[in-house]
Each structure stands twice: as C-alpha cells, then as structure tokens.
Amino acid sequence: MLQNQIINYSGFKYLAIPVEVSVGYENDKEEIKTLLIEAASKTSGIISDNPKPYVILKGFDDFAAVYELRAYSERVNDYFRIQSDIRENIYEVFVQKHIDLTTPDIVYFNN
C-alpha cells in the first residue's frame, strides 16, 4: 500500500535541526562557528546543553566554506518553524558582525 517509509518524529525525545551556511574563505572559521552557536542559543526551543549545538565544516565550494550547525529541540512538531527561526538569528548575527552571506556562482556559457 505505501511505497515510502514513514517516520514519526514525535516519538523521539529530541530532534536534530541542521542548518547549512556558506561563508567566504576570508572569514575566520572559529568566529563563524562561534556566531552560529550564538544564533542557535538565541532561538526559542533549542536545547542549550545535553546535547549542545555544534558546528562542523561540511565542505568547500568554489568561493565559500560550507558550515553545518546542528541544534537540538524537544519540540519536534515545531521543526520547520525552529529551523526558520535559527536562519533568521544567523542572518541577524552575521549582519551585526558585517559578515557577508552572499557568495558568487560560476556561470558557464556554451558558445
């Protein structure tokens, strides 16, 4: 009857909420990690300890490093709202520190 797996997230005690951010290589990676954690800590519904939010350097794009913030919440039914709130807080924290969140793209032209 069902071909796709259904996962009931409401059965978990808490749920990881990932948010990816690309930031230019000219920025200090430790400052970026600190600011991402700060943004998570300002977000309602995020657990501040056990498990604590953390940041990994996920990858390297042509013009930016890709970081992933992982924050946890016990409010699993508010996943998308909390994820959006984290993004808004990241935006605000980065604007206050004058860190540009835009990165150029490579455009290929066929002749």
Biopython code that builds the backbone (N, CA, C, O; Angstrom):
import numpy as np
from Bio.PDB.StructureBuilder import StructureBuilder

atoms = [
    (1, "MET", "N", (0.833, -1.195, 0.000)),
    (1, "MET", "CA", (0.000, 0.000, 0.000)),
    (1, "MET", "C", (0.869, 1.247, 0.000)),
    (1, "MET", "O", (0.694, 2.117, -0.853)),
    (2, "LEU", "N", (1.805, 1.351, 0.942)),
    (2, "LEU", "CA", (2.686, 2.507, 0.994)),
    (2, "LEU", "C", (4.044, 2.128, 0.435)),
    (2, "LEU", "O", (4.609, 1.102, 0.814)),
    (3, "GLN", "N", (4.566, 2.938, -0.452)),
    (3, "GLN", "CA", (5.867, 2.650, -1.032)),
    (3, "GLN", "C", (6.983, 3.421, -0.350)),
    (3, "GLN", "O", (8.151, 3.056, -0.489)),
    (4, "ASN", "N", (6.659, 4.465, 0.373)),
    (4, "ASN", "CA", (7.668, 5.277, 1.061)),
    (4, "ASN", "C", (7.624, 5.004, 2.556)),
    (4, "ASN", "O", (6.565, 4.749, 3.130)),
    (5, "GLN", "N", (8.793, 5.064, 3.170)),
    (5, "GLN", "CA", (8.883, 4.860, 4.612)),
    (5, "GLN", "C", (8.338, 6.084, 5.336)),
    (5, "GLN", "O", (8.623, 7.217, 4.948)),
    (6, "ILE", "N", (7.568, 5.862, 6.370)),
    (6, "ILE", "CA", (7.029, 6.952, 7.191)),
    (6, "ILE", "C", (7.782, 6.958, 8.510)),
    (6, "ILE", "O", (7.916, 5.930, 9.173)),
    (7, "ILE", "N", (8.276, 8.146, 8.882)),
    (7, "ILE", "CA", (8.987, 8.292, 10.153)),
    (7, "ILE", "C", (8.190, 9.220, 11.044)),
    (7, "ILE", "O", (7.886, 10.349, 10.657)),
    (8, "ASN", "N", (7.850, 8.754, 12.233)),
    (8, "ASN", "CA", (7.115, 9.552, 13.198)),
    (8, "ASN", "C", (8.116, 10.224, 14.129)),
    (8, "ASN", "O", (8.571, 9.618, 15.099)),
    (9, "TYR", "N", (8.461, 11.483, 13.834)),
    (9, "TYR", "CA", (9.450, 12.193, 14.633)),
    (9, "TYR", "C", (8.941, 12.524, 16.033)),
    (9, "TYR", "O", (9.746, 12.767, 16.932)),
    (10, "SER", "N", (7.642, 12.539, 16.236)),
    (10, "SER", "CA", (7.108, 12.886, 17.551)),
    (10, "SER", "C", (7.435, 11.816, 18.594)),
    (10, "SER", "O", (7.246, 12.059, 19.787)),
    (11, "GLY", "N", (7.917, 10.649, 18.185)),
    (11, "GLY", "CA", (8.286, 9.610, 19.119)),
    (11, "GLY", "C", (9.678, 9.785, 19.708)),
    (11, "GLY", "O", (10.038, 9.094, 20.661)),
    (12, "PHE", "N", (10.467, 10.705, 19.152)),
    (12, "PHE", "CA", (11.819, 10.952, 19.648)),
    (12, "PHE", "C", (11.794, 11.934, 20.815)),
    (12, "PHE", "O", (10.924, 12.802, 20.890)),
    (13, "LYS", "N", (12.753, 11.789, 21.720)),
    (13, "LYS", "CA", (12.869, 12.729, 22.838)),
    (13, "LYS", "C", (13.257, 14.105, 22.334)),
    (13, "LYS", "O", (12.696, 15.113, 22.762)),
    (14, "TYR", "N", (14.220, 14.145, 21.422)),
    (14, "TYR", "CA", (14.605, 15.407, 20.785)),
    (14, "TYR", "C", (15.046, 15.119, 19.364)),
    (14, "TYR", "O", (15.316, 13.975, 18.996)),
    (15, "LEU", "N", (15.112, 16.167, 18.583)),
    (15, "LEU", "CA", (15.400, 16.042, 17.162)),
    (15, "LEU", "C", (16.487, 17.032, 16.770)),
    (15, "LEU", "O", (16.457, 18.192, 17.181)),
    (16, "ALA", "N", (17.447, 16.572, 15.973)),
    (16, "ALA", "CA", (18.484, 17.468, 15.455)),
    (16, "ALA", "C", (17.890, 18.354, 14.375)),
    (16, "ALA", "O", (17.134, 17.897, 13.518)),
    (17, "ILE", "N", (18.244, 19.625, 14.433)),
    (17, "ILE", "CA", (17.791, 20.592, 13.433)),
    (17, "ILE", "C", (19.037, 21.142, 12.741)),
    (17, "ILE", "O", (19.749, 21.963, 13.319)),
    (18, "PRO", "N", (19.308, 20.697, 11.506)),
    (18, "PRO", "CA", (20.502, 21.165, 10.795)),
    (18, "PRO", "C", (20.222, 22.426, 9.983)),
    (18, "PRO", "O", (19.136, 22.600, 9.430)),
    (19, "VAL", "N", (21.224, 23.299, 9.924)),
    (19, "VAL", "CA", (21.156, 24.488, 9.077)),
    (19, "VAL", "C", (22.524, 24.668, 8.431)),
    (19, "VAL", "O", (23.538, 24.740, 9.125)),
    (20, "GLU", "N", (22.553, 24.740, 7.097)),
    (20, "GLU", "CA", (23.800, 24.951, 6.361)),
    (20, "GLU", "C", (23.979, 26.431, 6.039)),
    (20, "GLU", "O", (23.018, 27.143, 5.749)),
    (21, "VAL", "N", (25.240, 26.878, 6.097)),
    (21, "VAL", "CA", (25.582, 28.259, 5.764)),
    (21, "VAL", "C", (26.882, 28.242, 4.969)),
    (21, "VAL", "O", (27.846, 27.582, 5.357)),
    (22, "SER", "N", (26.904, 28.968, 3.862)),
    (22, "SER", "CA", (28.133, 29.145, 3.082)),
    (22, "SER", "C", (28.691, 30.522, 3.375)),
    (22, "SER", "O", (27.983, 31.524, 3.282)),
    (23, "VAL", "N", (29.981, 30.565, 3.732)),
    (23, "VAL", "CA", (30.623, 31.822, 4.108)),
    (23, "VAL", "C", (31.969, 31.908, 3.397)),
    (23, "VAL", "O", (32.704, 30.923, 3.323)),
    (24, "GLY", "N", (32.285, 33.086, 2.878)),
    (24, "GLY", "CA", (33.531, 33.286, 2.140)),
    (24, "GLY", "C", (34.761, 32.899, 2.936)),
    (24, "GLY", "O", (34.783, 32.980, 4.164)),
    (25, "TYR", "N", (35.793, 32.472, 2.203)),
    (25, "TYR", "CA", (37.026, 31.994, 2.832)),
    (25, "TYR", "C", (37.792, 33.078, 3.584)),
    (25, "TYR", "O", (38.662, 32.761, 4.394)),
    (26, "GLU", "N", (37.490, 34.337, 3.335)),
    (26, "GLU", "CA", (38.204, 35.405, 4.021)),
    (26, "GLU", "C", (37.817, 35.541, 5.491)),
    (26, "GLU", "O", (38.473, 36.264, 6.241)),
    (27, "ASN", "N", (36.755, 34.851, 5.906)),
    (27, "ASN", "CA", (36.281, 34.925, 7.285)),
    (27, "ASN", "C", (36.976, 33.890, 8.165)),
    (27, "ASN", "O", (37.323, 32.798, 7.714)),
    (28, "ASP", "N", (37.169, 34.257, 9.421)),
    (28, "ASP", "CA", (37.803, 33.378, 10.402)),
    (28, "ASP", "C", (36.852, 32.242, 10.768)),
    (28, "ASP", "O", (35.732, 32.489, 11.216)),
    (29, "LYS", "N", (37.296, 30.993, 10.577)),
    (29, "LYS", "CA", (36.396, 29.854, 10.801)),
    (29, "LYS", "C", (35.945, 29.728, 12.255)),
    (29, "LYS", "O", (34.809, 29.329, 12.508)),
    (30, "GLU", "N", (36.799, 30.055, 13.202)),
    (30, "GLU", "CA", (36.405, 29.960, 14.613)),
    (30, "GLU", "C", (35.341, 30.998, 14.952)),
    (30, "GLU", "O", (34.426, 30.723, 15.727)),
    (31, "GLU", "N", (35.461, 32.189, 14.373)),
    (31, "GLU", "CA", (34.430, 33.215, 14.591)),
    (31, "GLU", "C", (33.104, 32.765, 13.991)),
    (31, "GLU", "O", (32.054, 32.953, 14.606)),
    (32, "ILE", "N", (33.137, 32.179, 12.809)),
    (32, "ILE", "CA", (31.914, 31.701, 12.169)),
    (32, "ILE", "C", (31.249, 30.642, 13.044)),
    (32, "ILE", "O", (30.039, 30.690, 13.262)),
    (33, "LYS", "N", (32.023, 29.697, 13.540)),
    (33, "LYS", "CA", (31.467, 28.656, 14.407)),
    (33, "LYS", "C", (30.841, 29.258, 15.663)),
    (33, "LYS", "O", (29.753, 28.854, 16.073)),
    (34, "THR", "N", (31.526, 30.220, 16.268)),
    (34, "THR", "CA", (31.018, 30.879, 17.473)),
    (34, "THR", "C", (29.709, 31.606, 17.189)),
    (34, "THR", "O", (28.770, 31.532, 17.982)),
    (35, "LEU", "N", (29.645, 32.304, 16.068)),
    (35, "LEU", "CA", (28.432, 33.043, 15.716)),
    (35, "LEU", "C", (27.254, 32.108, 15.429)),
    (35, "LEU", "O", (26.114, 32.421, 15.770)),
    (36, "LEU", "N", (27.527, 30.977, 14.813)),
    (36, "LEU", "CA", (26.451, 30.020, 14.552)),
    (36, "LEU", "C", (25.889, 29.449, 15.852)),
    (36, "LEU", "O", (24.676, 29.297, 15.995)),
    (37, "ILE", "N", (26.767, 29.137, 16.790)),
    (37, "ILE", "CA", (26.316, 28.658, 18.105)),
    (37, "ILE", "C", (25.519, 29.748, 18.816)),
    (37, "ILE", "O", (24.500, 29.471, 19.448)),
    (38, "GLU", "N", (25.994, 30.991, 18.705)),
    (38, "GLU", "CA", (25.274, 32.119, 19.313)),
    (38, "GLU", "C", (23.872, 32.247, 18.732)),
    (38, "GLU", "O", (22.908, 32.463, 19.466)),
    (39, "ALA", "N", (23.761, 32.113, 17.428)),
    (39, "ALA", "CA", (22.450, 32.206, 16.777)),
    (39, "ALA", "C", (21.523, 31.102, 17.272)),
    (39, "ALA", "O", (20.340, 31.343, 17.509)),
    (40, "ALA", "N", (22.053, 29.899, 17.429)),
    (40, "ALA", "CA", (21.233, 28.794, 17.949)),
    (40, "ALA", "C", (20.781, 29.082, 19.371)),
    (40, "ALA", "O", (19.635, 28.809, 19.728)),
    (41, "SER", "N", (21.677, 29.633, 20.185)),
    (41, "SER", "CA", (21.343, 29.895, 21.588)),
    (41, "SER", "C", (20.268, 30.975, 21.729)),
    (41, "SER", "O", (19.580, 31.034, 22.748)),
    (42, "LYS", "N", (20.122, 31.821, 20.723)),
    (42, "LYS", "CA", (19.092, 32.870, 20.746)),
    (42, "LYS", "C", (17.735, 32.364, 20.252)),
    (42, "LYS", "O", (16.758, 33.112, 20.247)),
    (43, "THR", "N", (17.676, 31.118, 19.843)),
    (43, "THR", "CA", (16.468, 30.572, 19.234)),
    (43, "THR", "C", (15.617, 29.844, 20.265)),
    (43, "THR", "O", (16.083, 28.924, 20.937)),
    (44, "SER", "N", (14.387, 30.262, 20.377)),
    (44, "SER", "CA", (13.440, 29.626, 21.290)),
    (44, "SER", "C", (13.205, 28.181, 20.866)),
    (44, "SER", "O", (12.969, 27.897, 19.691)),
    (45, "GLY", "N", (13.272, 27.274, 21.836)),
    (45, "GLY", "CA", (13.024, 25.870, 21.561)),
    (45, "GLY", "C", (14.277, 25.038, 21.377)),
    (45, "GLY", "O", (14.188, 23.817, 21.248)),
    (46, "ILE", "N", (15.444, 25.669, 21.362)),
    (46, "ILE", "CA", (16.705, 24.951, 21.204)),
    (46, "ILE", "C", (17.250, 24.565, 22.573)),
    (46, "ILE", "O", (17.256, 25.379, 23.496)),
    (47, "ILE", "N", (17.705, 23.328, 22.701)),
    (47, "ILE", "CA", (18.315, 22.835, 23.930)),
    (47, "ILE", "C", (19.729, 23.418, 24.020)),
    (47, "ILE", "O", (20.499, 23.318, 23.065)),
    (48, "SER", "N", (20.072, 24.019, 25.150)),
    (48, "SER", "CA", (21.379, 24.664, 25.281)),
    (48, "SER", "C", (22.479, 23.706, 25.737)),
    (48, "SER", "O", (23.662, 23.962, 25.514)),
    (49, "ASP", "N", (22.084, 22.599, 26.379)),
    (49, "ASP", "CA", (23.089, 21.622, 26.798)),
    (49, "ASP", "C", (22.481, 20.219, 26.792)),
    (49, "ASP", "O", (21.282, 20.033, 26.996)),
    (50, "ASN", "N", (23.338, 19.265, 26.555)),
    (50, "ASN", "CA", (22.986, 17.848, 26.579)),
    (50, "ASN", "C", (21.790, 17.484, 25.700)),
    (50, "ASN", "O", (20.721, 17.200, 26.241)),
    (51, "PRO", "N", (21.913, 17.477, 24.430)),
    (51, "PRO", "CA", (23.104, 17.776, 23.629)),
    (51, "PRO", "C", (23.202, 19.254, 23.276)),
    (51, "PRO", "O", (22.195, 19.920, 23.033)),
    (52, "LYS", "N", (24.423, 19.748, 23.253)),
    (52, "LYS", "CA", (24.684, 21.137, 22.891)),
    (52, "LYS", "C", (24.703, 21.291, 21.376)),
    (52, "LYS", "O", (25.032, 20.352, 20.651)),
    (53, "PRO", "N", (24.345, 22.490, 20.900)),
    (53, "PRO", "CA", (24.522, 22.751, 19.471)),
    (53, "PRO", "C", (26.015, 22.681, 19.110)),
    (53, "PRO", "O", (26.871, 23.012, 19.930)),
    (54, "TYR", "N", (26.310, 22.258, 17.905)),
    (54, "TYR", "CA", (27.693, 22.218, 17.441)),
    (54, "TYR", "C", (27.744, 22.539, 15.954)),
    (54, "TYR", "O", (26.727, 22.526, 15.260)),
    (55, "VAL", "N", (28.956, 22.829, 15.482)),
    (55, "VAL", "CA", (29.163, 23.212, 14.082)),
    (55, "VAL", "C", (30.245, 22.333, 13.488)),
    (55, "VAL", "O", (31.270, 22.072, 14.118)),
    (56, "ILE", "N", (30.003, 21.878, 12.260)),
    (56, "ILE", "CA", (31.035, 21.174, 11.513)),
    (56, "ILE", "C", (31.329, 21.947, 10.235)),
    (56, "ILE", "O", (30.465, 22.645, 9.705)),
    (57, "LEU", "N", (32.548, 21.815, 9.752)),
    (57, "LEU", "CA", (32.916, 22.347, 8.445)),
    (57, "LEU", "C", (32.572, 21.249, 7.454)),
    (57, "LEU", "O", (33.282, 20.248, 7.348)),
    (58, "LYS", "N", (31.486, 21.442, 6.733)),
    (58, "LYS", "CA", (30.908, 20.374, 5.928)),
    (58, "LYS", "C", (31.566, 20.208, 4.563)),
    (58, "LYS", "O", (31.623, 19.101, 4.027)),
    (59, "GLY", "N", (32.062, 21.310, 4.002)),
    (59, "GLY", "CA", (32.627, 21.179, 2.669)),
    (59, "GLY", "C", (33.218, 22.475, 2.176)),
    (59, "GLY", "O", (33.202, 23.505, 2.850)),
    (60, "PHE", "N", (33.747, 22.377, 0.957)),
    (60, "PHE", "CA", (34.396, 23.520, 0.319)),
    (60, "PHE", "C", (33.774, 23.744, -1.050)),
    (60, "PHE", "O", (33.840, 22.874, -1.920)),
    (61, "ASP", "N", (33.177, 24.898, -1.238)),
    (61, "ASP", "CA", (32.680, 25.291, -2.558)),
    (61, "ASP", "C", (33.737, 26.136, -3.237)),
    (61, "ASP", "O", (34.804, 26.379, -2.673)),
    (62, "ASP", "N", (33.443, 26.583, -4.449)),
    (62, "ASP", "CA", (34.423, 27.366, -5.192)),
    (62, "ASP", "C", (34.814, 28.659, -4.484)),
    (62, "ASP", "O", (35.981, 29.051, -4.512)),
    (63, "PHE", "N", (33.858, 29.321, -3.855)),
    (63, "PHE", "CA", (34.127, 30.620, -3.251)),
    (63, "PHE", "C", (33.805, 30.694, -1.765)),
    (63, "PHE", "O", (33.927, 31.760, -1.162)),
    (64, "ALA", "N", (33.398, 29.586, -1.168)),
    (64, "ALA", "CA", (32.966, 29.634, 0.235)),
    (64, "ALA", "C", (33.126, 28.287, 0.904)),
    (64, "ALA", "O", (33.077, 27.235, 0.266)),
    (65, "ALA", "N", (33.320, 28.353, 2.210)),
    (65, "ALA", "CA", (33.301, 27.150, 3.039)),
    (65, "ALA", "C", (31.855, 26.906, 3.469)),
    (65, "ALA", "O", (31.105, 27.851, 3.713)),
    (66, "VAL", "N", (31.474, 25.648, 3.558)),
    (66, "VAL", "CA", (30.110, 25.286, 3.946)),
    (66, "VAL", "C", (30.145, 24.737, 5.369)),
    (66, "VAL", "O", (30.806, 23.737, 5.649)),
    (67, "TYR", "N", (29.421, 25.410, 6.258)),
    (67, "TYR", "CA", (29.324, 25.010, 7.658)),
    (67, "TYR", "C", (27.939, 24.428, 7.896)),
    (67, "TYR", "O", (26.967, 24.833, 7.259)),
    (68, "GLU", "N", (27.858, 23.483, 8.811)),
    (68, "GLU", "CA", (26.552, 22.983, 9.221)),
    (68, "GLU", "C", (26.418, 23.107, 10.727)),
    (68, "GLU", "O", (27.213, 22.559, 11.490)),
    (69, "LEU", "N", (25.396, 23.840, 11.133)),
    (69, "LEU", "CA", (25.022, 23.956, 12.538)),
    (69, "LEU", "C", (24.027, 22.848, 12.832)),
    (69, "LEU", "O", (23.071, 22.643, 12.083)),
    (70, "ARG", "N", (24.256, 22.139, 13.922)),
    (70, "ARG", "CA", (23.304, 21.137, 14.404)),
    (70, "ARG", "C", (22.853, 21.566, 15.786)),
    (70, "ARG", "O", (23.649, 21.626, 16.723)),
    (71, "ALA", "N", (21.576, 21.862, 15.901)),
    (71, "ALA", "CA", (20.993, 22.232, 17.188)),
    (71, "ALA", "C", (19.857, 21.253, 17.463)),
    (71, "ALA", "O", (19.297, 20.662, 16.540)),
    (72, "TYR", "N", (19.528, 21.092, 18.719)),
    (72, "TYR", "CA", (18.537, 20.095, 19.111)),
    (72, "TYR", "C", (17.357, 20.736, 19.814)),
    (72, "TYR", "O", (17.493, 21.736, 20.518)),
    (73, "SER", "N", (16.192, 20.131, 19.604)),
    (73, "SER", "CA", (14.978, 20.631, 20.233)),
    (73, "SER", "C", (14.128, 19.463, 20.716)),
    (73, "SER", "O", (14.115, 18.391, 20.112)),
    (74, "GLU", "N", (13.430, 19.692, 21.804)),
    (74, "GLU", "CA", (12.449, 18.724, 22.293)),
    (74, "GLU", "C", (11.083, 18.973, 21.661)),
    (74, "GLU", "O", (10.162, 18.170, 21.811)),
    (75, "ARG", "N", (10.965, 20.084, 20.961)),
    (75, "ARG", "CA", (9.694, 20.450, 20.326)),
    (75, "ARG", "C", (9.708, 19.971, 18.875)),
    (75, "ARG", "O", (9.769, 20.771, 17.942)),
    (76, "VAL", "N", (9.650, 18.655, 18.706)),
    (76, "VAL", "CA", (9.819, 18.060, 17.379)),
    (76, "VAL", "C", (8.726, 18.460, 16.397)),
    (76, "VAL", "O", (8.958, 18.459, 15.188)),
    (77, "ASN", "N", (7.555, 18.798, 16.886)),
    (77, "ASN", "CA", (6.467, 19.200, 15.991)),
    (77, "ASN", "C", (6.638, 20.623, 15.457)),
    (77, "ASN", "O", (5.906, 21.045, 14.562)),
    (78, "ASP", "N", (7.608, 21.362, 16.007)),
    (78, "ASP", "CA", (7.884, 22.731, 15.547)),
    (78, "ASP", "C", (9.156, 22.797, 14.706)),
    (78, "ASP", "O", (9.744, 23.868, 14.553)),
    (79, "TYR", "N", (9.584, 21.657, 14.160)),
    (79, "TYR", "CA", (10.856, 21.545, 13.439)),
    (79, "TYR", "C", (11.076, 22.670, 12.426)),
    (79, "TYR", "O", (12.083, 23.373, 12.501)),
    (80, "PHE", "N", (10.160, 22.848, 11.491)),
    (80, "PHE", "CA", (10.359, 23.814, 10.412)),
    (80, "PHE", "C", (10.351, 25.256, 10.911)),
    (80, "PHE", "O", (11.109, 26.088, 10.412)),
    (81, "ARG", "N", (9.502, 25.557, 11.888)),
    (81, "ARG", "CA", (9.481, 26.913, 12.439)),
    (81, "ARG", "C", (10.785, 27.209, 13.162)),
    (81, "ARG", "O", (11.355, 28.287, 12.996)),
    (82, "ILE", "N", (11.259, 26.265, 13.961)),
    (82, "ILE", "CA", (12.510, 26.470, 14.696)),
    (82, "ILE", "C", (13.682, 26.591, 13.727)),
    (82, "ILE", "O", (14.566, 27.424, 13.926)),
    (83, "GLN", "N", (13.696, 25.769, 12.683)),
    (83, "GLN", "CA", (14.758, 25.855, 11.685)),
    (83, "GLN", "C", (14.749, 27.235, 11.025)),
    (83, "GLN", "O", (15.810, 27.820, 10.811)),
    (84, "SER", "N", (13.589, 27.751, 10.707)),
    (84, "SER", "CA", (13.464, 29.089, 10.135)),
    (84, "SER", "C", (13.929, 30.155, 11.127)),
    (84, "SER", "O", (14.612, 31.103, 10.738)),
    (85, "ASP", "N", (13.568, 30.010, 12.397)),
    (85, "ASP", "CA", (13.998, 30.964, 13.426)),
    (85, "ASP", "C", (15.520, 30.971, 13.576)),
    (85, "ASP", "O", (16.123, 32.029, 13.757)),
    (86, "ILE", "N", (16.134, 29.799, 13.503)),
    (86, "ILE", "CA", (17.601, 29.741, 13.553)),
    (86, "ILE", "C", (18.195, 30.509, 12.380)),
    (86, "ILE", "O", (19.142, 31.275, 12.559)),
    (87, "ARG", "N", (17.650, 30.313, 11.184)),
    (87, "ARG", "CA", (18.152, 31.031, 9.998)),
    (87, "ARG", "C", (18.027, 32.540, 10.182)),
    (87, "ARG", "O", (18.942, 33.289, 9.838)),
    (88, "GLU", "N", (16.899, 32.984, 10.723)),
    (88, "GLU", "CA", (16.731, 34.422, 10.968)),
    (88, "GLU", "C", (17.768, 34.932, 11.968)),
    (88, "GLU", "O", (18.327, 36.014, 11.788)),
    (89, "ASN", "N", (18.024, 34.162, 13.011)),
    (89, "ASN", "CA", (19.025, 34.575, 14.003)),
    (89, "ASN", "C", (20.431, 34.561, 13.418)),
    (89, "ASN", "O", (21.244, 35.424, 13.750)),
    (90, "ILE", "N", (20.727, 33.602, 12.559)),
    (90, "ILE", "CA", (22.025, 33.593, 11.869)),
    (90, "ILE", "C", (22.169, 34.857, 11.038)),
    (90, "ILE", "O", (23.200, 35.527, 11.086)),
    (91, "TYR", "N", (21.142, 35.176, 10.285)),
    (91, "TYR", "CA", (21.171, 36.378, 9.446)),
    (91, "TYR", "C", (21.447, 37.621, 10.300)),
    (91, "TYR", "O", (22.306, 38.433, 9.958)),
    (92, "GLU", "N", (20.722, 37.764, 11.403)),
    (92, "GLU", "CA", (20.883, 38.940, 12.262)),
    (92, "GLU", "C", (22.280, 39.015, 12.874)),
    (92, "GLU", "O", (22.886, 40.087, 12.895)),
    (93, "VAL", "N", (22.797, 37.897, 13.371)),
    (93, "VAL", "CA", (24.124, 37.873, 13.989)),
    (93, "VAL", "C", (25.202, 38.198, 12.958)),
    (93, "VAL", "O", (26.138, 38.941, 13.254)),
    (94, "PHE", "N", (25.079, 37.652, 11.757)),
    (94, "PHE", "CA", (26.078, 37.905, 10.725)),
    (94, "PHE", "C", (26.022, 39.357, 10.237)),
    (94, "PHE", "O", (27.065, 39.959, 9.982)),
    (95, "VAL", "N", (24.831, 39.918, 10.106)),
    (95, "VAL", "CA", (24.700, 41.326, 9.704)),
    (95, "VAL", "C", (25.343, 42.226, 10.747)),
    (95, "VAL", "O", (26.038, 43.178, 10.391)),
    (96, "GLN", "N", (25.123, 41.943, 12.042)),
    (96, "GLN", "CA", (25.721, 42.750, 13.110)),
    (96, "GLN", "C", (27.240, 42.729, 13.047)),
    (96, "GLN", "O", (27.887, 43.721, 13.383)),
    (97, "LYS", "N", (27.814, 41.612, 12.622)),
    (97, "LYS", "CA", (29.273, 41.476, 12.536)),
    (97, "LYS", "C", (29.809, 41.819, 11.139)),
    (97, "LYS", "O", (30.998, 41.656, 10.866)),
    (98, "HIS", "N", (28.919, 42.294, 10.261)),
    (98, "HIS", "CA", (29.289, 42.677, 8.890)),
    (98, "HIS", "C", (29.915, 41.520, 8.115)),
    (98, "HIS", "O", (30.877, 41.705, 7.370)),
    (99, "ILE", "N", (29.357, 40.331, 8.302)),
    (99, "ILE", "CA", (29.812, 39.155, 7.568)),
    (99, "ILE", "C", (28.821, 38.897, 6.432)),
    (99, "ILE", "O", (27.624, 38.715, 6.652)),
    (100, "ASP", "N", (29.354, 38.887, 5.228)),
    (100, "ASP", "CA", (28.551, 38.740, 4.018)),
    (100, "ASP", "C", (28.154, 37.277, 3.816)),
    (100, "ASP", "O", (29.004, 36.386, 3.809)),
    (101, "LEU", "N", (26.870, 37.047, 3.653)),
    (101, "LEU", "CA", (26.370, 35.696, 3.409)),
    (101, "LEU", "C", (26.197, 35.393, 1.923)),
    (101, "LEU", "O", (25.756, 34.304, 1.558)),
    (102, "THR", "N", (26.539, 36.339, 1.080)),
    (102, "THR", "CA", (26.427, 36.079, -0.353)),
    (102, "THR", "C", (27.743, 35.532, -0.885)),
    (102, "THR", "O", (28.822, 35.960, -0.474)),
    (103, "THR", "N", (27.638, 34.593, -1.793)),
    (103, "THR", "CA", (28.820, 34.051, -2.446)),
    (103, "THR", "C", (28.537, 33.982, -3.938)),
    (103, "THR", "O", (27.421, 33.656, -4.344)),
    (104, "PRO", "N", (29.537, 34.285, -4.756)),
    (104, "PRO", "CA", (29.308, 34.240, -6.213)),
    (104, "PRO", "C", (29.135, 32.808, -6.708)),
    (104, "PRO", "O", (29.566, 31.853, -6.061)),
    (105, "ASP", "N", (28.507, 32.683, -7.848)),
    (105, "ASP", "CA", (28.369, 31.401, -8.517)),
    (105, "ASP", "C", (29.164, 31.421, -9.811)),
    (105, "ASP", "O", (29.369, 32.479, -10.407)),
    (106, "ILE", "N", (29.601, 30.276, -10.234)),
    (106, "ILE", "CA", (30.256, 30.166, -11.537)),
    (106, "ILE", "C", (29.168, 29.934, -12.574)),
    (106, "ILE", "O", (28.326, 29.049, -12.421)),
    (107, "VAL", "N", (29.196, 30.730, -13.622)),
    (107, "VAL", "CA", (28.238, 30.579, -14.704)),
    (107, "VAL", "C", (28.993, 30.127, -15.945)),
    (107, "VAL", "O", (29.965, 30.763, -16.353)),
    (108, "TYR", "N", (28.552, 29.040, -16.537)),
    (108, "TYR", "CA", (29.183, 28.511, -17.737)),
    (108, "TYR", "C", (28.352, 28.895, -18.949)),
    (108, "TYR", "O", (27.130, 28.744, -18.958)),
    (109, "PHE", "N", (29.029, 29.391, -19.964)),
    (109, "PHE", "CA", (28.365, 29.760, -21.202)),
    (109, "PHE", "C", (28.795, 28.807, -22.301)),
    (109, "PHE", "O", (29.983, 28.518, -22.444)),
    (110, "ASN", "N", (27.860, 28.325, -23.064)),
    (110, "ASN", "CA", (28.171, 27.486, -24.220)),
    (110, "ASN", "C", (28.253, 28.370, -25.452)),
    (110, "ASN", "O", (27.338, 29.147, -25.724)),
    (111, "ASN", "N", (29.320, 28.258, -26.183)),
    (111, "ASN", "CA", (29.464, 29.060, -27.414)),
    (111, "ASN", "C", (29.050, 28.279, -28.610)),
    (111, "ASN", "O", (29.103, 28.788, -29.729)),
]
sb = StructureBuilder()
sb.init_structure("model")
sb.init_model(0)
sb.init_chain("A")
sb.init_seg("    ")
for serial, (resi, resn, name, xyz) in enumerate(atoms, 1):
    if name == "N":
        sb.init_residue(resn, " ", resi, " ")
    sb.init_atom(name, np.array(xyz, "f"), 0.0, 1.0, " ", f" {name:<3s}", serial, name[0])
structure = sb.get_structure()
